[in-house]
């Protein structure tokens, strides 16, 4: 896990909101974009940053791309933070 990419991705409120949306299950880009007052290009940029950090994955289904949380990275990040804290539960 590249922590610099992860923290860069998490530093933006819009990207954190995208992660919140995806915690309920996979969504297509258009559905994600409907939750924001920004252009589709800007949403795509945020999705690209989240993909680069490996926080989300994309799955193609015909003409649609669905985005979903990559829980493996989330769990690795939580384990690292727990170790940083001294092994105590978060």
N, CA, C and O atoms as a DFTB+ gen file, in Angstrom:
360 C
 N C O
     1  1       0.852      -1.173       0.000
     2  2       0.000       0.000       0.000
     3  2       0.894       1.231       0.000
     4  3       1.804       1.341       0.822
     5  1       0.642       2.144      -0.905
     6  2       1.378       3.411      -0.966
     7  2       0.626       4.432      -0.117
     8  3      -0.383       4.994      -0.543
     9  1       1.131       4.658       1.078
    10  2       0.425       5.538       2.011
    11  2       0.290       6.955       1.494
    12  3      -0.708       7.618       1.777
    13  1       1.272       7.438       0.738
    14  2       1.179       8.807       0.210
    15  2      -0.037       8.941      -0.694
    16  3      -0.775       9.921      -0.593
    17  1      -0.258       7.965      -1.580
    18  2      -1.430       7.992      -2.469
    19  2      -2.717       7.877      -1.670
    20  3      -3.704       8.549      -1.970
    21  1      -2.705       7.032      -0.661
    22  2      -3.905       6.835       0.163
    23  2      -4.280       8.119       0.890
    24  3      -5.439       8.533       0.868
    25  1      -3.299       8.751       1.535
    26  2      -3.601       9.970       2.277
    27  2      -3.953      11.129       1.347
    28  3      -4.779      11.971       1.696
    29  1      -3.337      11.179       0.174
    30  2      -3.711      12.209      -0.803
    31  2      -5.173      12.022      -1.194
    32  3      -5.932      12.989      -1.266
    33  1      -5.561      10.778      -1.446
    34  2      -6.942      10.501      -1.843
    35  2      -7.918      10.864      -0.728
    36  3      -8.988      11.415      -0.986
    37  1      -7.548      10.558       0.497
    38  2      -8.437      10.811       1.628
    39  2      -8.460      12.276       2.056
    40  3      -9.322      12.675       2.840
    41  1      -7.532      13.076       1.557
    42  2      -7.451      14.470       1.989
    43  2      -8.564      15.352       1.435
    44  3      -8.803      16.442       1.954
    45  1      -9.239      14.900       0.401
    46  2     -10.271      15.720      -0.235
    47  2     -11.664      15.313       0.242
    48  3     -12.004      14.131       0.205
    49  1     -12.475      16.273       0.688
    50  2     -13.825      15.953       1.176
    51  2     -14.707      15.277       0.127
    52  3     -15.494      14.395       0.471
    53  1     -14.597      15.665      -1.132
    54  2     -15.420      15.043      -2.178
    55  2     -15.068      13.567      -2.333
    56  3     -15.953      12.733      -2.521
    57  1     -13.781      13.242      -2.255
    58  2     -13.382      11.843      -2.380
    59  2     -13.837      11.035      -1.171
    60  3     -14.217       9.872      -1.302
    61  1     -13.798      11.650      -0.002
    62  2     -14.309      10.944       1.177
    63  2     -15.814      10.707       1.047
    64  3     -16.323       9.672       1.478
    65  1     -16.515      11.661       0.458
    66  2     -17.956      11.489       0.247
    67  2     -18.236      10.389      -0.770
    68  3     -19.201       9.639      -0.623
    69  1     -17.403      10.287      -1.795
    70  2     -17.547       9.196      -2.772
    71  2     -17.389       7.849      -2.063
    72  3     -18.153       6.917      -2.315
    73  1     -16.400       7.749      -1.179
    74  2     -16.209       6.507      -0.427
    75  2     -17.433       6.202       0.427
    76  3     -17.849       5.048       0.534
    77  1     -18.008       7.236       1.035
    78  2     -19.232       7.047       1.831
    79  2     -20.367       6.484       0.964
    80  3     -21.098       5.589       1.389
    81  1     -20.503       7.021      -0.255
    82  2     -21.542       6.526      -1.165
    83  2     -21.324       5.066      -1.512
    84  3     -22.277       4.291      -1.603
    85  1     -20.060       4.691      -1.705
    86  2     -19.743       3.335      -2.146
    87  2     -19.798       2.305      -1.022
    88  3     -19.775       1.103      -1.287
    89  1     -19.868       2.755       0.215
    90  2     -19.936       1.779       1.310
    91  2     -21.251       0.992       1.267
    92  3     -21.356      -0.077       1.867
    93  1     -22.244       1.520       0.562
    94  2     -23.524       0.822       0.437
    95  2     -23.576      -0.115      -0.768
    96  3     -24.584      -0.785      -0.997
    97  1     -22.486      -0.159      -1.537
    98  2     -22.429      -1.064      -2.683
    99  2     -21.959      -0.351      -3.937
   100  3     -21.844       0.874      -3.959
   101  1     -21.688      -1.121      -4.980
   102  2     -21.168      -0.550      -6.231
   103  2     -22.145       0.428      -6.880
   104  3     -23.362       0.258      -6.811
   105  1     -21.576       1.462      -7.515
   106  2     -22.372       2.462      -8.224
   107  2     -21.691       2.810      -9.539
   108  3     -20.463       2.800      -9.627
   109  1     -22.491       3.122     -10.572
   110  2     -21.895       3.630     -11.812
   111  2     -21.484       5.094     -11.633
   112  3     -21.983       5.781     -10.742
   113  1     -20.583       5.556     -12.476
   114  2     -20.062       6.924     -12.377
   115  2     -21.180       7.961     -12.430
   116  3     -21.150       8.943     -11.689
   117  1     -22.152       7.751     -13.290
   118  2     -23.254       8.709     -13.412
   119  2     -24.038       8.861     -12.122
   120  3     -24.440       9.964     -11.753
   121  1     -24.252       7.751     -11.445
   122  2     -24.974       7.790     -10.163
   123  2     -24.152       8.518      -9.106
   124  3     -24.699       9.270      -8.300
   125  1     -22.855       8.299      -9.109
   126  2     -21.974       9.004      -8.176
   127  2     -22.023      10.504      -8.467
   128  3     -22.141      11.316      -7.550
   129  1     -21.933      10.862      -9.739
   130  2     -21.904      12.274     -10.148
   131  2     -23.181      13.010      -9.753
   132  3     -23.132      14.204      -9.459
   133  1     -24.323      12.323      -9.740
   134  2     -25.595      12.968      -9.390
   135  2     -25.616      13.483      -7.953
   136  3     -26.457      14.308      -7.597
   137  1     -24.699      13.000      -7.140
   138  2     -24.643      13.422      -5.741
   139  2     -23.789      14.662      -5.508
   140  3     -23.631      15.106      -4.371
   141  1     -23.239      15.220      -6.583
   142  2     -22.317      16.342      -6.456
   143  2     -22.695      17.467      -7.402
   144  3     -23.305      17.245      -8.447
   145  1     -22.322      18.671      -7.016
   146  2     -22.500      19.832      -7.875
   147  2     -21.157      20.131      -8.544
   148  3     -20.521      21.151      -8.281
   149  1     -20.749      19.203      -9.422
   150  2     -19.498      19.352     -10.163
   151  2     -19.646      18.645     -11.503
   152  3     -20.557      17.840     -11.697
   153  1     -18.749      18.952     -12.411
   154  2     -18.836      18.350     -13.742
   155  2     -18.494      16.860     -13.682
   156  3     -17.871      16.385     -12.733
   157  1     -18.919      16.141     -14.720
   158  2     -18.590      14.720     -14.830
   159  2     -17.072      14.540     -14.895
   160  3     -16.534      13.577     -14.348
   161  1     -16.388      15.465     -15.563
   162  2     -14.927      15.389     -15.668
   163  2     -14.267      15.495     -14.286
   164  3     -13.283      14.808     -14.010
   165  1     -14.804      16.342     -13.438
   166  2     -14.248      16.493     -12.091
   167  2     -14.486      15.238     -11.269
   168  3     -13.603      14.796     -10.534
   169  1     -15.674      14.666     -11.390
   170  2     -15.958      13.404     -10.690
   171  2     -15.015      12.317     -11.193
   172  3     -14.486      11.537     -10.400
   173  1     -14.804      12.263     -12.496
   174  2     -13.885      11.270     -13.071
   175  2     -12.473      11.448     -12.522
   176  3     -11.779      10.466     -12.255
   177  1     -12.049      12.692     -12.354
   178  2     -10.736      12.972     -11.777
   179  2     -10.650      12.403     -10.362
   180  3      -9.663      11.757     -10.009
   181  1     -11.680      12.643      -9.554
   182  2     -11.687      12.131      -8.185
   183  2     -11.674      10.604      -8.176
   184  3     -10.983       9.994      -7.359
   185  1     -12.428       9.988      -9.073
   186  2     -12.429       8.530      -9.166
   187  2     -11.046       8.013      -9.556
   188  3     -10.605       6.977      -9.059
   189  1     -10.371       8.725     -10.434
   190  2      -9.018       8.335     -10.850
   191  2      -8.058       8.355      -9.661
   192  3      -7.253       7.439      -9.498
   193  1      -8.142       9.392      -8.837
   194  2      -7.280       9.496      -7.651
   195  2      -7.577       8.349      -6.682
   196  3      -6.654       7.752      -6.127
   197  1      -8.852       8.041      -6.480
   198  2      -9.229       6.938      -5.591
   199  2      -8.763       5.594      -6.135
   200  3      -8.348       4.725      -5.368
   201  1      -8.828       5.416      -7.461
   202  2      -8.334       4.173      -8.081
   203  2      -6.816       4.066      -7.928
   204  3      -6.294       2.995      -7.619
   205  1      -6.113       5.173      -8.142
   206  2      -4.657       5.176      -8.015
   207  2      -4.235       4.775      -6.603
   208  3      -3.232       4.086      -6.418
   209  1      -5.002       5.208      -5.622
   210  2      -4.732       4.852      -4.226
   211  2      -5.236       3.450      -3.904
   212  3      -5.038       2.959      -2.792
   213  1      -5.873       2.815      -4.851
   214  2      -6.421       1.459      -4.712
   215  2      -7.535       1.387      -3.668
   216  3      -7.822       0.317      -3.130
   217  1      -8.161       2.536      -3.385
   218  2      -9.280       2.551      -2.442
   219  2     -10.578       2.088      -3.087
   220  3     -11.495       1.640      -2.398
   221  1     -10.656       2.198      -4.411
   222  2     -11.828       1.706      -5.133
   223  2     -11.361       0.860      -6.313
   224  3     -10.222       0.957      -6.770
   225  1     -12.278       0.033      -6.782
   226  2     -12.042      -0.783      -7.978
   227  2     -13.163      -0.506      -8.957
   228  3     -14.250      -0.065      -8.582
   229  1     -12.880      -0.771     -10.211
   230  2     -13.934      -0.631     -11.215
   231  2     -14.189      -1.975     -11.868
   232  3     -13.282      -2.776     -12.089
   233  1     -15.466      -2.188     -12.167
   234  2     -15.890      -3.390     -12.877
   235  2     -16.754      -2.960     -14.045
   236  3     -17.662      -2.141     -13.901
   237  1     -16.459      -3.522     -15.192
   238  2     -17.212      -3.174     -16.394
   239  2     -18.338      -4.178     -16.613
   240  3     -18.156      -5.387     -16.471
   241  1     -19.491      -3.648     -16.959
   242  2     -20.647      -4.469     -17.311
   243  2     -21.278      -3.832     -18.540
   244  3     -22.000      -2.840     -18.448
   245  1     -20.991      -4.420     -19.681
   246  2     -21.403      -3.876     -20.980
   247  2     -20.904      -2.446     -21.135
   248  3     -19.695      -2.221     -21.187
   249  1     -21.811      -1.474     -21.208
   250  2     -21.432      -0.077     -21.425
   251  2     -21.254       0.710     -20.127
   252  3     -21.041       1.922     -20.159
   253  1     -21.338       0.038     -19.010
   254  2     -21.267       0.728     -17.722
   255  2     -20.008       0.330     -16.958
   256  3     -19.520      -0.795     -17.066
   257  1     -19.503       1.280     -16.188
   258  2     -18.410       1.007     -15.260
   259  2     -18.956       1.235     -13.862
   260  3     -19.442       2.318     -13.535
   261  1     -18.869       0.207     -13.052
   262  2     -19.311       0.294     -11.669
   263  2     -18.097       0.411     -10.770
   264  3     -17.084      -0.255     -10.984
   265  1     -18.208       1.265      -9.761
   266  2     -17.132       1.473      -8.809
   267  2     -17.532       0.890      -7.467
   268  3     -18.685       0.993      -7.048
   269  1     -16.565       0.276      -6.796
   270  2     -16.825      -0.302      -5.480
   271  2     -15.618      -0.098      -4.580
   272  3     -14.494       0.070      -5.054
   273  1     -15.864      -0.116      -3.277
   274  2     -14.778       0.016      -2.303
   275  2     -13.861      -1.190      -2.384
   276  3     -14.312      -2.315      -2.602
   277  1     -12.581      -0.949      -2.208
   278  2     -11.606      -2.030      -2.072
   279  2     -11.354      -2.178      -0.576
   280  3     -10.504      -1.496      -0.003
   281  1     -12.096      -3.068       0.035
   282  2     -12.025      -3.216       1.490
   283  2     -10.673      -3.717       1.962
   284  3     -10.309      -3.487       3.115
   285  1      -9.918      -4.395       1.109
   286  2      -8.596      -4.865       1.493
   287  2      -7.707      -3.689       1.889
   288  3      -7.022      -3.741       2.911
   289  1      -7.717      -2.638       1.087
   290  2      -6.900      -1.463       1.389
   291  2      -7.412      -0.764       2.637
   292  3      -6.620      -0.308       3.462
   293  1      -8.716      -0.675       2.781
   294  2      -9.295      -0.043       3.970
   295  2      -8.863      -0.809       5.223
   296  3      -8.493      -0.203       6.228
   297  1      -8.910      -2.127       5.159
   298  2      -8.507      -2.944       6.307
   299  2      -7.011      -2.803       6.592
   300  3      -6.611      -2.750       7.755
   301  1      -6.174      -2.743       5.542
   302  2      -4.735      -2.553       5.734
   303  2      -4.454      -1.195       6.390
   304  3      -3.614      -1.090       7.284
   305  1      -5.162      -0.172       5.938
   306  2      -4.984       1.156       6.510
   307  2      -5.384       1.174       7.978
   308  3      -4.693       1.765       8.807
   309  1      -6.499       0.526       8.299
   310  2      -6.952       0.488       9.693
   311  2      -5.967      -0.287      10.560
   312  3      -5.717       0.100      11.701
   313  1      -5.405      -1.371      10.039
   314  2      -4.422      -2.150      10.796
   315  2      -3.166      -1.313      11.043
   316  3      -2.608      -1.329      12.140
   317  1      -2.726      -0.579      10.013
   318  2      -1.539       0.276      10.164
   319  2      -1.789       1.357      11.206
   320  3      -0.934       1.610      12.055
   321  1      -2.952       1.994      11.148
   322  2      -3.283       3.023      12.126
   323  2      -3.350       2.447      13.538
   324  3      -2.937       3.097      14.499
   325  1      -3.864       1.244      13.657
   326  2      -3.939       0.588      14.958
   327  2      -2.540       0.318      15.502
   328  3      -2.281       0.523      16.688
   329  1      -1.633      -0.147      14.629
   330  2      -0.244      -0.377      15.044
   331  2       0.419       0.935      15.450
   332  3       1.165       0.988      16.428
   333  1       0.141       1.987      14.696
   334  2       0.711       3.297      14.995
   335  2       0.264       3.775      16.374
   336  3       1.017       4.413      17.108
   337  1      -0.967       3.450      16.695
   338  2      -1.535       3.854      17.974
   339  2      -0.971       3.008      19.120
   340  3      -1.112       3.366      20.289
   341  1      -0.345       1.907      18.786
   342  2       0.240       1.051      19.819
   343  2      -0.484      -0.265      19.966
   344  3      -0.422      -0.895      21.022
   345  1      -1.169      -0.690      18.920
   346  2      -1.836      -1.981      18.946
   347  2      -3.177      -1.998      19.647
   348  3      -3.828      -3.040      19.721
   349  1      -3.593      -0.860      20.159
   350  2      -4.904      -0.785      20.817
   351  2      -5.978      -0.689      19.748
   352  3      -5.739      -0.152      18.666
   353  1      -7.152      -1.202      20.046
   354  2      -8.248      -1.135      19.073
   355  2      -8.664       0.311      18.854
   356  3      -8.595       1.144      19.758
   357  1      -9.095       0.584      17.640
   358  2      -9.461       1.950      17.272
   359  2     -10.862       2.270      17.729
   360  3     -11.346       3.380      17.507
